[in-house]
Amino acid sequence: MSADLGPLADRVPEALRAGAAYHVPQPPNLRAKLDANELPFALPAELRTRLGQALAEVALERYPDPNARDLRALLASQLGVSGEQIVFGNGSDETIAFLIAAFSAPRASTQFGAARMHRERPAAVLYPVPSFVYYRIAAIAHGVEPIEVPLTSRYELDEGEIERAIETHKPSVVFLALPNNPTGTLWRMDFALELAARHRDTVIVSDEAYLAYSGKTNLGALAQHENLVVMRTLSKVGMAGVRVGFTISSPAIAHLLEKVRPPYNLSSLDQRAAIFMLTEASGWCTARAAEIVAERARLAAELAALPGVEVFPSEANLLLVRVTGSGKATEIWQGLADRGIVVRNFDRPGPLAGCLRITVGTPEENKLLMEALRALA
């Protein structure tokens, strides 16, 4: 970076200098895209035609509705909440950044000596690892310290360690992915509520991106916990290209997040497409998600039958597998890529060594995957 930026390099935080941009490799002969946890089914032709007609009516010469009023009213009605509790983001990535930016005041001062001198520390956010990579990216980008609490060897949450880390580091925000990505693990839902009750000066985020595949939510407890935030996205239920995420929280938190939200962050096309999908195509999306849940069980059993492959339990639309043998997972990943099948490779030193993350695809894609894996084995 120093050679590229010259003297500007000193202006870049060290953690950002040491990091790498998010990169998604794509083989030229793509046959099965199983690396991004999308719903793999394309809209049927009839729905595509009607969606196209709806989008053709959008006034592209005008700025989007900055408050997304129609989409807000629809979601509020469907979720049984007030519209002022919802804050929209360009995917859940942006809502994560909103939360970190809004609660980025320095942590409580440290007192020492008779003079009771004070020294402030940067704000911190806390999350388990391995988990969603953007928690760390957003923290570093906002100059906030990331506090990472390791999961157990089986990728379960160490609740005691989370509690101790909160007491020690006093984070402003705690992110819990329920279910977790990239492991697919669904931790105890009530733990987020217990944290919210015990640490009222900390924002506890129940990140429910994969709700459609787990069926579990903390939304019903929102009224009892003023510091609880439920985070959702439409990206995992057939709308990854629409890029609509949102938080549901107390009005006080929502009003604060609105202060850091760009006024036109959801395009007119995204707003209209989301409304169409949530009304005209909601039944189709729900049915396809149910198909993925059934495919998940079948694919997990087939993967577990392969020699040297361990499959971890999942409540998301993904399966984390560990392959026995040093470098074997990377070898398999490359062999799949050579055959036009893309999965996510986590085979590097650390808690995910030897692991691949596989999105549950269509029956046809899963068949291609298993045929390739058997050939590679």
matplotlib code that plots the C-alpha trace (Angstrom):
import matplotlib.pyplot as plt

x = [0.0, 2.9, 4.1, 0.6, -0.5, 2.8, 2.6, -1.2, -0.5, 0.1, -3.5, -4.9, -5.6, -3.1, -5.9, -7.2, -3.7, -3.2, -6.6, -7.7, -10.7, -13.6, -13.0, -15.3, -13.6, -15.7, -14.6, -15.2, -17.4, -19.8, -22.3, -23.3, -22.8, -22.8, -20.7, -22.9, -25.8, -28.4, -31.8, -30.8, -34.2, -34.9, -38.4, -40.8, -41.5, -44.9, -43.6, -40.7, -43.0, -45.2, -42.1, -40.8, -44.1, -44.0, -40.4, -41.3, -43.6, -40.8, -39.9, -36.1, -35.8, -36.6, -34.7, -36.0, -38.4, -35.9, -38.1, -39.2, -42.8, -44.6, -42.1, -42.0, -45.8, -45.9, -43.1, -44.6, -47.9, -46.4, -44.2, -46.7, -44.5, -44.6, -43.0, -40.8, -39.1, -37.7, -34.5, -33.5, -30.0, -28.5, -28.4, -27.7, -24.0, -25.1, -27.3, -24.3, -22.3, -25.1, -25.1, -21.4, -21.3, -24.2, -22.7, -19.1, -18.6, -15.4, -15.8, -16.1, -13.1, -10.4, -9.8, -6.4, -4.5, -5.8, -6.3, -8.9, -7.4, -9.3, -8.2, -10.7, -10.5, -12.0, -15.5, -15.6, -18.0, -18.0, -19.0, -18.0, -15.6, -15.8, -18.9, -20.0, -16.9, -18.5, -18.8, -15.0, -14.7, -17.3, -15.7, -12.2, -13.6, -15.2, -12.2, -13.9, -12.1, -13.3, -13.5, -13.6, -14.6, -13.7, -16.4, -15.9, -14.3, -17.8, -18.7, -21.0, -21.3, -19.2, -21.8, -19.5, -16.7, -19.1, -20.3, -16.7, -15.7, -18.6, -17.7, -14.0, -14.2, -17.5, -18.5, -21.2, -22.7, -22.7, -23.6, -25.0, -25.7, -28.7, -28.1, -24.4, -22.5, -20.3, -21.0, -24.8, -25.0, -28.1, -27.2, -29.7, -32.0, -32.8, -29.1, -29.5, -32.4, -30.6, -27.7, -30.0, -31.5, -28.2, -26.3, -28.7, -26.0, -25.0, -26.9, -27.6, -28.1, -30.1, -28.9, -31.6, -30.5, -31.3, -34.7, -36.4, -34.4, -34.4, -37.9, -36.5, -36.7, -36.4, -38.8, -41.6, -39.3, -38.5, -40.9, -39.3, -35.8, -35.1, -31.5, -32.4, -32.1, -33.4, -31.7, -33.1, -32.4, -34.2, -31.0, -31.4, -35.0, -34.7, -33.9, -30.1, -29.9, -32.4, -30.1, -32.6, -31.8, -33.4, -33.3, -36.3, -35.7, -37.1, -38.1, -35.3, -32.6, -34.3, -34.3, -30.6, -29.8, -31.7, -29.1, -26.3, -28.4, -27.8, -31.1, -31.3, -29.6, -32.4, -33.0, -36.5, -36.0, -35.0, -38.0, -40.4, -38.9, -39.0, -42.7, -43.5, -41.6, -43.1, -46.6, -46.9, -44.1, -44.0, -45.7, -43.3, -40.3, -41.6, -42.2, -38.7, -37.1, -38.9, -37.5, -34.0, -34.6, -35.5, -32.5, -30.3, -31.1, -30.6, -27.4, -25.9, -26.5, -24.8, -21.9, -21.5, -21.3, -18.1, -14.8, -13.0, -15.8, -17.4, -20.6, -21.7, -25.3, -26.9, -30.1, -29.3, -29.2, -25.5, -23.5, -20.0, -17.9, -14.4, -12.2, -9.5, -6.0, -3.7, -4.5, -7.1, -10.0, -8.2, -7.5, -11.2, -12.2, -9.9, -11.2, -14.7, -13.9, -12.2, -15.6, -17.5, -18.8, -18.0, -18.1, -16.4, -13.0, -12.0, -9.0, -6.4, -4.7, -7.3, -10.6, -11.9, -8.8, -9.8, -13.4, -15.5, -18.9, -21.4, -24.6, -27.6, -28.5, -31.2, -31.5, -29.7, -26.9, -26.5, -26.4, -23.6, -21.8, -22.0, -21.0, -17.9, -17.0, -17.3, -15.0, -12.5, -12.6]
y = [0.0, 2.4, 2.2, 2.9, 5.7, 7.3, 9.7, 9.1, 5.6, 7.1, 8.3, 4.8, 2.8, 0.0, -2.6, -1.5, -1.5, -5.1, -6.3, -7.4, -6.4, -8.9, -11.0, -13.5, -15.6, -16.8, -19.5, -18.8, -21.9, -21.5, -24.4, -24.2, -21.1, -22.4, -19.8, -16.8, -18.3, -17.0, -18.6, -20.4, -20.4, -17.9, -16.3, -18.0, -16.3, -15.0, -13.3, -11.9, -10.4, -8.7, -7.5, -6.0, -4.2, -2.8, -1.6, 0.1, 2.5, 3.8, 7.4, 7.1, 10.8, 11.5, 10.8, 7.8, 8.3, 9.0, 7.4, 4.4, 5.1, 2.5, -0.2, 0.9, 0.7, -2.7, -4.2, -2.6, -4.2, -7.6, -7.6, -6.1, -3.1, 0.6, 2.1, 4.4, 1.3, 0.3, 1.6, 0.6, -0.2, -1.2, -4.8, -5.7, -4.7, -1.0, -1.4, -3.0, 0.1, 2.4, 0.7, 0.9, 4.6, 5.6, 4.0, 4.9, 7.2, 6.4, 3.9, 4.7, 6.5, 4.7, 6.4, 6.1, 8.1, 10.4, 13.1, 10.7, 11.5, 10.1, 8.4, 7.5, 4.4, 4.0, 2.5, -1.3, -3.8, -7.5, -10.6, -14.3, -15.7, -17.2, -15.2, -12.8, -11.0, -7.6, -7.1, -6.7, -4.8, -2.2, -1.8, -1.2, 1.2, 3.3, 3.3, 1.1, -1.7, -5.2, -7.6, -11.2, -14.0, -17.5, -20.1, -23.6, -26.3, -27.4, -23.7, -23.3, -20.1, -19.9, -17.8, -17.4, -16.0, -13.6, -12.3, -11.9, -10.1, -7.7, -6.9, -6.5, -4.5, -2.6, -2.8, -0.5, -3.1, -6.9, -8.8, -12.3, -14.0, -16.3, -18.6, -18.0, -17.6, -19.4, -22.2, -22.5, -22.9, -21.6, -20.7, -20.3, -17.5, -16.5, -15.7, -12.4, -11.4, -12.2, -10.1, -7.2, -7.5, -7.6, -5.0, -2.2, 0.2, -2.1, -2.6, -6.3, -7.2, -10.3, -10.7, -12.9, -12.9, -16.6, -16.5, -18.2, -21.4, -21.4, -20.2, -18.6, -14.9, -12.5, -10.0, -10.8, -9.7, -6.4, -4.4, -5.8, -4.7, -1.1, -2.0, -5.0, -4.7, -7.3, -7.2, -8.7, -8.8, -9.8, -11.1, -14.7, -15.2, -14.6, -10.9, -10.8, -8.5, -6.0, -5.2, -4.3, -4.8, -3.3, -3.1, -3.2, -1.6, 0.9, 4.2, 5.9, 3.7, 3.9, 7.7, 7.7, 5.4, 7.7, 10.4, 8.4, 6.9, 8.5, 10.0, 8.1, 4.8, 2.6, 3.2, 3.6, 0.3, -1.6, -0.2, -1.1, -4.6, -5.3, -4.3, -6.6, -9.5, -9.1, -9.0, -10.7, -13.3, -13.9, -17.3, -18.4, -17.3, -19.1, -22.3, -22.2, -21.6, -24.7, -26.7, -25.6, -26.7, -30.2, -30.2, -29.2, -32.4, -34.6, -32.9, -33.0, -36.8, -37.3, -35.2, -37.0, -40.3, -39.2, -40.5, -37.9, -35.3, -33.9, -32.0, -29.5, -29.0, -26.1, -24.0, -21.8, -22.4, -23.4, -26.4, -26.1, -29.2, -30.1, -32.3, -34.5, -34.0, -30.9, -28.9, -31.4, -28.9, -26.4, -29.2, -30.1, -26.4, -26.1, -29.3, -28.1, -24.7, -26.5, -28.2, -24.9, -25.4, -22.6, -23.1, -20.9, -21.9, -21.3, -23.6, -21.4, -21.4, -20.7, -22.2, -22.9, -24.8, -27.6, -26.2, -25.4, -23.6, -24.9, -23.1, -25.5, -25.2, -26.5, -30.3, -30.2, -28.1, -30.4, -33.4, -31.8, -31.0, -34.6, -36.1, -33.9, -34.6, -38.3, -38.1, -36.0, -38.5]
z = [0.0, 0.8, -2.8, -4.2, -1.9, -1.0, 1.9, 2.1, 3.4, 6.9, 6.9, 6.6, 9.8, 10.3, 10.6, 7.2, 5.6, 6.8, 5.5, 2.0, -0.1, -0.3, -3.3, -5.0, -7.7, -10.6, -13.0, -16.7, -17.2, -14.3, -13.9, -10.2, -8.0, -4.5, -2.7, -1.8, 0.2, -2.3, -3.0, -6.2, -8.0, -10.8, -10.8, -13.1, -16.4, -15.4, -12.3, -14.2, -16.8, -14.1, -12.2, -15.4, -15.9, -12.4, -12.8, -16.1, -14.2, -12.0, -12.6, -13.1, -13.7, -10.0, -6.9, -4.8, -2.0, 0.8, 3.4, 1.4, 2.6, 0.6, 1.4, 5.0, 5.4, 3.8, 6.0, 9.2, 8.4, 7.7, 10.8, 13.2, 14.1, 13.7, 10.6, 12.7, 14.1, 10.7, 9.1, 5.6, 4.3, 1.0, 2.2, 5.8, 5.3, 5.4, 8.4, 10.3, 9.4, 10.6, 14.0, 14.4, 13.3, 15.5, 18.7, 18.1, 21.1, 23.1, 25.9, 29.5, 30.9, 32.9, 36.3, 38.0, 40.7, 43.4, 40.7, 39.0, 35.6, 32.6, 29.4, 26.8, 24.7, 21.2, 20.9, 20.5, 18.9, 19.9, 18.0, 18.0, 15.5, 13.0, 12.0, 9.3, 8.0, 7.6, 11.3, 11.4, 8.1, 9.2, 12.7, 11.2, 8.6, 11.4, 13.6, 16.2, 17.9, 17.0, 20.0, 18.7, 21.0, 19.7, 19.2, 20.6, 18.5, 17.4, 16.5, 19.4, 21.4, 24.6, 26.5, 29.5, 27.4, 25.7, 29.1, 30.4, 27.2, 27.5, 31.2, 30.3, 27.0, 27.4, 23.7, 22.4, 20.1, 20.2, 17.0, 17.2, 13.8, 14.4, 12.5, 12.1, 8.8, 7.8, 10.2, 9.9, 13.6, 15.4, 19.0, 21.8, 20.8, 24.4, 25.1, 23.0, 25.2, 28.4, 27.3, 26.4, 29.9, 31.7, 29.7, 29.0, 28.0, 25.1, 21.8, 21.3, 17.6, 16.6, 13.0, 11.4, 7.8, 7.5, 9.2, 6.3, 6.9, 10.7, 11.5, 14.7, 15.6, 18.6, 17.1, 19.6, 22.5, 21.0, 23.2, 26.4, 25.5, 24.4, 23.5, 21.3, 17.5, 15.1, 11.7, 8.5, 4.8, 1.7, 0.1, 1.2, 0.0, -3.7, -3.7, -3.5, -6.5, -4.9, -1.9, 0.8, 4.4, 7.5, 11.2, 13.6, 16.9, 19.5, 17.9, 19.8, 18.2, 14.8, 15.0, 15.8, 12.9, 10.5, 11.4, 9.7, 6.9, 3.5, 2.3, -1.0, -0.1, -1.6, -5.3, -6.7, -8.6, -5.4, -3.5, -6.2, -6.7, -3.0, -2.8, -5.7, -4.3, -0.8, -2.2, -5.6, -5.1, -1.3, -1.6, -4.3, -2.2, 0.9, -1.0, -2.5, 0.9, 2.2, -0.7, 0.3, 3.8, 2.5, 0.1, 3.0, 4.9, 1.9, 0.8, 4.3, 4.4, 1.1, 2.0, 5.4, 3.5, 1.6, 3.1, 5.2, 5.2, 8.4, 8.1, 10.8, 11.7, 10.0, 10.3, 7.3, 3.6, 3.8, 5.0, 6.5, 5.9, 7.1, 4.9, 6.5, 5.3, 5.0, 2.0, 0.9, 1.1, -1.1, -3.6, -3.7, -4.0, -7.0, -8.5, -8.2, -9.7, -12.7, -13.2, -13.0, -9.5, -7.0, -3.2, -0.5, 0.5, 4.2, 4.2, 5.8, 9.3, 12.0, 13.3, 9.8, 8.5, 6.2, 5.8, 2.7, 2.9, 0.4, -0.4, -0.7, -4.4, -6.6, -6.9, -10.2, -8.8, -5.8, -8.1, -10.1, -6.8, -5.5, -8.9, -8.9, -5.3, -5.8, -8.9, -6.9, -4.0]

ax = plt.figure().add_subplot(projection="3d")
ax.plot(x, y, z, "-o")
ax.set_aspect("equal")
plt.show()
